[in-house]
Amino acid sequence: MGGNSGAITAQEVAKGLCKLGLSKGDVVLFHSDLKSLAPPRELVKLPNCGADVVIDGFLEAVGPEGLAVVPTLSATFADGKGPRQYAFDPATTPSRVGSITEVFRKRPGTQRSNHPTHSLTALGNRAAEFVAAPADGSTFDMRGPYRRLYDWDGYICFFGTYMRTCTMLHAVEDWMDLPYMMEAEALVKGPDGKPRKVTVTKSPGGPRDFYRMDSKVERYLEGQGFIRKCRIANAVVQLMSARKLVDHTWQGIIEDPCLLLQTDPNADEWSKKMCDETTRHVRERFGS
């Protein structure tokens, strides 16, 4: 695949995903990078420059009884800078994490969660149930969609992306109540249509080691042997159990409380401070 644009079809994407282990009825949260699929000269020949091919491939792989989910994070922090800052409206606020997620968001029948900065959008069976979350919940609240991805034994897929895009790692940080998760202010559209500020809790501010390539947690999880890989067109695609990712990361943090944080000699002062606080927290809470 990848030698000519005619070979890049939704059926070929679905075939590759099924070879990795995705099946009818499965739930999958996928992170994506459209540029990884093929050279621009090939992508421009495809609907929405190939975004529809990827989306349709996932929908075909899981079938109508399954559920496809994408992150639709938005530029809605109240201290955001530049022209692309919005007051969150789940029906209209664009996703800032890639063109595939924005095309997906606009698909008929999608359901979007209500978090103003870190929403997910789902399409398929039980989509509305999946995205439901309490109004008073934290960013990755255990009563919301990230916990359902775990409870429903769903998958996480990196389609041309890597561990540094994995929002499920932030869910682990939230659920372990790690001390560096922050409060922040976001903008939402009020009933009168005007922006208003709200507080979001356990927001993932600050740097992380796993934002880098070949991070500590990436090497650790690779060693657990549950990540499957293949190539679809030009894209490296990885599929893994969300439950296994959470369980292994949880145990990894108990063994090394700073697993997700920068700890090299040139780490910034925030990371050094948070590593100390996190080590104390994990030892007190989990007995490491």
Backbone torsions as a table, in degrees:
resi	resn	phi	psi	omega
1	MET	NA	160.2	176.7
2	GLY	94.5	-13.6	-179.2
3	GLY	-74.1	-28.5	175.5
4	ASN	-148.2	154.1	-172.7
5	SER	-66.2	-24.2	-179.5
6	GLY	-63.8	-24.6	-178.2
7	ALA	-79.9	-15.4	-176.0
8	ILE	-89.4	95.0	-178.2
9	THR	-127.2	163.0	176.4
10	ALA	-61.0	-34.4	-179.6
11	GLN	-65.7	-38.6	178.4
12	GLU	-69.3	-37.7	175.9
13	VAL	-62.8	-47.1	180.0
14	ALA	-61.6	-40.5	179.5
15	LYS	-60.8	-43.6	178.3
16	GLY	-64.3	-41.6	179.2
17	LEU	-64.8	-39.2	179.2
18	CYS	-67.3	-34.8	176.4
19	LYS	-63.2	-31.1	177.6
20	LEU	-74.3	-18.9	178.1
21	GLY	123.3	-0.1	177.6
22	LEU	-74.6	135.6	-173.4
23	SER	-132.2	167.0	176.1
24	LYS	-58.1	134.7	179.6
25	GLY	90.9	-7.0	-178.5
26	ASP	-75.7	158.4	172.5
27	VAL	-107.4	129.9	-178.8
28	VAL	-140.0	128.3	170.4
29	LEU	-98.3	118.5	-178.4
30	PHE	-119.6	135.4	173.3
31	HIS	-99.4	143.1	-168.3
32	SER	-144.7	154.5	173.3
33	ASP	-136.7	106.0	-174.8
34	LEU	-61.7	-34.5	-177.8
35	LYS	-62.9	-21.5	-179.0
36	SER	-73.8	-18.5	-171.9
37	LEU	-69.1	-43.1	-175.4
38	ALA	-168.5	166.7	175.4
39	PRO	-61.9	153.4	-179.4
40	PRO	-54.0	-36.3	-178.3
41	ARG	-63.4	-24.2	175.5
42	GLU	-88.9	-38.4	-177.9
43	LEU	-63.3	-36.8	-176.3
44	VAL	-66.2	-15.8	179.2
45	LYS	-84.1	-8.6	-174.7
46	LEU	-104.1	154.2	177.5
47	PRO	-57.3	131.3	-176.9
48	ASN	51.5	36.8	177.7
49	CYS	55.4	30.1	176.1
50	GLY	101.4	-10.8	-179.5
51	ALA	-60.2	-41.0	-179.4
52	ASP	-65.7	-34.1	178.6
53	VAL	-61.7	-45.9	-179.7
54	VAL	-65.7	-48.4	-178.6
55	ILE	-60.2	-48.7	-179.0
56	ASP	-63.5	-32.6	176.7
57	GLY	-63.2	-43.5	177.7
58	PHE	-65.7	-42.8	-179.5
59	LEU	-64.9	-36.6	177.4
60	GLU	-68.3	-38.4	-177.9
61	ALA	-64.3	-41.8	-177.0
62	VAL	-91.1	-16.8	178.0
63	GLY	72.0	172.5	-178.9
64	PRO	-64.4	-21.2	177.6
65	GLU	-84.5	-5.9	179.0
66	GLY	-100.3	-172.9	-175.5
67	LEU	-144.7	126.7	175.2
68	ALA	-108.6	138.5	-174.5
69	VAL	-135.9	141.6	173.9
70	VAL	-131.6	153.7	170.9
71	PRO	-74.4	138.3	176.2
72	THR	-128.9	54.1	-179.8
73	LEU	-59.1	148.2	-172.3
74	SER	-131.4	153.6	-179.3
75	ALA	-84.2	73.1	-172.6
76	THR	-125.6	7.9	174.4
77	PHE	-63.6	138.9	-174.5
78	ALA	-66.0	-23.8	179.0
79	ASP	-96.4	14.2	179.4
80	GLY	-63.3	151.6	-178.5
81	LYS	-119.6	156.0	177.5
82	GLY	93.4	176.1	-173.1
83	PRO	-74.3	-22.5	-174.6
84	ARG	-94.1	62.3	175.1
85	GLN	-120.3	131.8	-172.3
86	TYR	-127.0	157.2	164.6
87	ALA	-91.9	125.4	-169.2
88	PHE	-65.0	127.5	170.0
89	ASP	-134.7	114.0	-173.8
90	PRO	-58.0	-23.8	-177.6
91	ALA	-81.5	-22.4	-170.9
92	THR	-131.3	-22.6	-173.9
93	THR	-67.2	124.8	-176.4
94	PRO	-71.5	154.3	172.9
95	SER	-78.1	144.4	179.0
96	ARG	-107.7	10.4	-174.8
97	VAL	-115.7	50.9	171.3
98	GLY	107.7	151.8	-174.8
99	SER	-68.0	-31.8	178.6
100	ILE	-62.4	-42.1	-178.5
101	THR	-66.2	-33.8	179.7
102	GLU	-73.7	-39.9	175.0
103	VAL	-63.1	-42.2	178.2
104	PHE	-60.3	-45.6	-177.9
105	ARG	-55.5	-34.6	-175.4
106	LYS	-85.4	-4.5	-179.6
107	ARG	-63.9	141.3	174.9
108	PRO	-59.7	137.7	175.5
109	GLY	90.5	-5.2	179.6
110	THR	-70.5	153.9	176.6
111	GLN	-124.4	134.6	-176.2
112	ARG	-118.2	138.8	177.5
113	SER	-72.5	166.3	-168.5
114	ASN	-97.7	8.3	-178.0
115	HIS	-73.8	130.4	-171.1
116	PRO	-70.1	-21.1	179.9
117	THR	-115.4	-29.0	-172.8
118	HIS	-130.0	61.7	179.0
119	SER	-81.5	158.6	169.7
120	LEU	-119.2	150.2	176.7
121	THR	-124.3	133.6	-173.3
122	ALA	-125.6	150.8	177.4
123	LEU	-142.1	124.5	178.6
124	GLY	132.4	-159.0	-175.3
125	ASN	-64.4	128.5	176.3
126	ARG	64.0	29.6	-177.1
127	ALA	-61.1	-45.5	-178.6
128	ALA	-64.2	-39.1	177.3
129	GLU	-64.8	-39.5	-177.1
130	PHE	-63.5	-43.8	-172.7
131	VAL	-84.6	-7.3	-177.5
132	ALA	-61.4	137.9	-179.2
133	ALA	-151.2	148.5	179.9
134	PRO	-69.3	145.2	-179.1
135	ALA	-64.2	-26.2	-177.7
136	ASP	-98.3	15.1	-174.3
137	GLY	-80.6	162.4	174.7
138	SER	-77.2	177.1	-172.8
139	THR	-60.2	-39.1	-179.5
140	PHE	-121.0	41.2	-170.1
141	ASP	-49.5	141.6	-180.0
142	MET	-68.6	-10.5	175.9
143	ARG	-95.5	6.8	-174.9
144	GLY	-113.0	-162.9	-171.6
145	PRO	-65.8	-31.0	-179.8
146	TYR	-64.9	-37.8	176.8
147	ARG	-69.4	-34.4	177.5
148	ARG	-66.5	-35.9	175.9
149	LEU	-58.5	-38.0	176.7
150	TYR	-70.7	-50.7	-174.8
151	ASP	-67.0	-33.6	-179.2
152	TRP	-85.5	8.0	177.6
153	ASP	56.0	47.7	-178.5
154	GLY	-83.6	179.3	-179.2
155	TYR	-114.8	157.2	167.8
156	ILE	-116.7	134.4	-179.8
157	CYS	-127.7	134.3	171.1
158	PHE	-105.6	108.3	179.7
159	PHE	-98.8	90.4	-177.5
160	GLY	79.9	4.6	177.1
161	THR	-117.0	-176.2	-174.0
162	TYR	-138.7	-175.2	-173.4
163	MET	-57.1	-26.1	-177.6
164	ARG	-65.3	-13.2	177.1
165	THR	-95.9	3.0	-167.6
166	CYS	-79.9	98.8	178.7
167	THR	-68.9	-19.9	179.0
168	MET	-64.5	-26.6	175.1
169	LEU	-65.4	-34.2	175.2
170	HIS	-67.4	-32.3	176.3
171	ALA	-62.3	-40.2	176.5
172	VAL	-61.3	-43.7	178.1
173	GLU	-59.3	-42.3	178.2
174	ASP	-63.2	-50.8	-173.8
175	TRP	-67.7	-29.1	176.1
176	MET	-85.7	-0.2	178.4
177	ASP	56.1	42.4	-178.2
178	LEU	-66.1	141.0	-165.3
179	PRO	-71.4	-10.9	-177.7
180	TYR	-92.2	-1.7	172.9
181	MET	-71.1	138.1	-165.1
182	MET	-113.8	164.0	163.4
183	GLU	-91.6	145.3	178.0
184	ALA	-146.6	167.4	176.7
185	GLU	-110.2	137.0	178.5
186	ALA	-125.9	162.1	176.3
187	LEU	-103.3	134.5	173.6
188	VAL	-129.3	155.5	177.7
189	LYS	-81.7	121.5	-179.4
190	GLY	-78.5	174.2	179.6
191	PRO	-58.0	-26.8	178.9
192	ASP	-87.8	3.7	179.6
193	GLY	85.7	-3.8	-178.3
194	LYS	-95.5	150.2	179.7
195	PRO	-67.1	142.9	171.9
196	ARG	-139.1	154.6	-177.7
197	LYS	-90.0	140.6	173.3
198	VAL	-133.2	156.3	177.3
199	THR	-94.6	130.9	173.4
200	VAL	-109.3	135.9	-175.9
201	THR	-106.4	155.0	-177.2
202	LYS	51.1	48.8	176.2
203	SER	-83.4	141.9	-173.3
204	PRO	-85.9	62.2	175.6
205	GLY	-76.7	165.6	177.8
206	GLY	87.3	164.6	179.5
207	PRO	-76.2	163.7	175.1
208	ARG	-139.6	150.8	173.2
209	ASP	-66.6	-35.1	-175.0
210	PHE	-75.6	-2.9	170.6
211	TYR	-73.3	-12.6	178.4
212	ARG	-90.8	158.8	170.1
213	MET	-72.0	149.1	178.3
214	ASP	55.8	48.9	-178.8
215	SER	-76.2	168.5	178.5
216	LYS	-59.6	-46.1	-176.6
217	VAL	-70.7	-32.5	177.2
218	GLU	-63.4	-44.8	177.9
219	ARG	-64.8	-40.1	-179.8
220	TYR	-62.5	-46.7	-178.0
221	LEU	-70.6	-35.8	175.2
222	GLU	-56.7	-38.5	-178.5
223	GLY	-69.0	-14.8	179.9
224	GLN	-81.9	-13.7	171.2
225	GLY	76.6	20.4	-178.3
226	PHE	-109.8	1.5	-179.1
227	ILE	-94.3	124.0	179.4
228	ARG	-102.8	144.5	-175.6
229	LYS	-135.1	148.9	170.4
230	CYS	-155.9	-179.8	175.5
231	ARG	-119.4	129.7	175.3
232	ILE	-119.5	116.2	-167.2
233	ALA	53.6	-125.8	179.2
234	ASN	-92.4	-4.1	-172.0
235	ALA	-87.3	130.8	168.3
236	VAL	-79.0	125.7	-175.0
237	VAL	-120.7	133.3	179.9
238	GLN	-124.4	137.5	179.5
239	LEU	-128.0	136.9	-179.3
240	MET	-151.5	154.1	174.7
241	SER	-69.2	127.5	176.7
242	ALA	-62.5	-38.1	-179.0
243	ARG	-64.9	-43.8	179.2
244	LYS	-66.8	-38.8	178.0
245	LEU	-60.3	-45.3	179.8
246	VAL	-65.3	-48.7	-176.1
247	ASP	-62.7	-43.8	-179.8
248	HIS	-69.2	-39.6	178.9
249	THR	-65.9	-41.7	177.9
250	TRP	-56.5	-50.0	179.7
251	GLN	-65.1	-37.9	178.7
252	GLY	-62.0	-37.5	178.7
253	ILE	-71.2	-35.1	175.0
254	ILE	-62.3	-39.8	178.6
255	GLU	-74.0	-37.4	-178.9
256	ASP	-138.5	91.8	-174.6
257	PRO	-55.5	-22.7	-178.2
258	CYS	-99.8	23.2	-176.1
259	LEU	-56.3	-36.9	-176.2
260	LEU	-95.2	-3.8	-175.8
261	LEU	-104.5	158.4	176.1
262	GLN	-75.4	129.7	-178.1
263	THR	-131.8	8.3	-179.9
264	ASP	-71.2	164.4	-176.1
265	PRO	-58.1	-25.1	-178.7
266	ASN	-96.8	14.1	179.9
267	ALA	-61.0	148.2	179.9
268	ASP	-69.9	164.0	-176.2
269	GLU	-63.9	-36.4	177.9
270	TRP	-59.2	-46.8	-178.7
271	SER	-62.6	-41.1	179.2
272	LYS	-62.7	-44.5	179.9
273	LYS	-64.4	-45.4	-177.7
274	MET	-68.0	-30.9	177.0
275	CYS	-64.4	-42.5	177.5
276	ASP	-62.9	-46.6	-178.4
277	GLU	-66.3	-38.4	-179.5
278	THR	-68.1	-38.6	177.8
279	THR	-60.6	-45.2	177.8
280	ARG	-62.8	-45.0	-178.4
281	HIS	-60.2	-48.8	-176.9
282	VAL	-65.2	-41.1	179.9
283	ARG	-65.2	-38.9	179.8
284	GLU	-73.3	-41.4	-174.6
285	ARG	-82.0	-37.8	-171.7
286	PHE	-118.3	-1.1	173.5
287	GLY	71.2	29.4	179.4
288	SER	-78.3	NA	NA
